């Protein structure tokens, strides 16, 4: 679904991309993918002139990136202890 959203975004179909990103976010259980989805959602919101929504979504992506990195580090170190 994320790939479809990226393709729609690149083709200039912002509304379609937003719909696909919302669907992808609902279905995704992968923290790293959620960060990518939120980053694209934030950039799309900014490009469409909705700075407040862009800020909120990009802030969520930054929090998600930190969480994903922490999880990756924790699981990487869990196998070595």
C-alpha positions in Angstrom: 0.0 0.0 0.0 2.9 2.4 0.8 4.4 1.8 -2.6 1.0 2.7 -4.2 1.0 5.9 -2.2 4.5 6.8 -3.3 3.6 6.1 -6.9 0.4 8.3 -6.6 2.5 11.1 -5.0 5.1 11.0 -7.6 2.4 11.0 -10.3 1.0 14.2 -8.8 -2.2 12.6 -7.4 -2.0 14.1 -3.9 -5.5 13.1 -2.8 -5.0 9.5 -3.9 -1.6 9.4 -2.2 -3.2 10.6 1.0 -5.9 8.0 0.9 -3.3 5.2 0.3 -1.0 6.5 3.1 -4.0 6.5 5.5 -4.7 2.9 4.5 -1.1 1.9 4.8 -0.8 3.5 8.3 -3.8 1.6 9.5 -2.5 -1.7 8.3 1.2 -1.4 9.1 2.6 -3.0 12.3 6.2 -2.2 11.3 7.6 0.8 13.3 10.2 1.7 10.6 7.5 1.6 7.8 5.2 3.8 10.0 8.0 6.4 10.1 8.3 6.4 6.3 4.5 6.6 5.9 4.3 9.6 8.4 7.2 11.4 6.7 5.5 11.2 3.3 2.2 12.2 4.9 3.9 15.2 6.5 5.6 16.3 3.3 2.3 16.0 1.4 0.5 18.1 4.0 3.2 20.7 3.8 3.1 20.8 0.0 -0.7 21.2 0.1 -0.4 24.2 2.4 -1.5 22.6 5.7 1.5 23.5 7.8 -0.1 22.6 11.1 -1.0 19.1 10.0 2.5 18.7 8.5 4.1 19.7 11.8 1.9 17.2 13.7 2.6 14.3 11.4 6.3 15.0 11.1 6.6 15.3 14.8 4.9 11.9 15.1 7.4 10.5 12.5 10.3 11.8 14.5 9.0 10.2 17.7 8.4 7.0 15.7 11.9 7.1 14.3 13.4 7.4 17.8 11.2 4.5 19.0 12.1 2.3 16.0 15.8 3.0 16.5 15.5 2.1 20.2 13.7 -1.1 19.4 16.3 -2.0 16.8 19.1 -1.4 19.2 17.3 -3.3 22.0 16.6 -6.4 19.8 20.2 -6.3 18.4 21.7 -6.2 21.8 19.3 -8.8 23.2 20.9 -11.6 21.2 24.4 -10.7 22.4 23.8 -10.8 26.2 
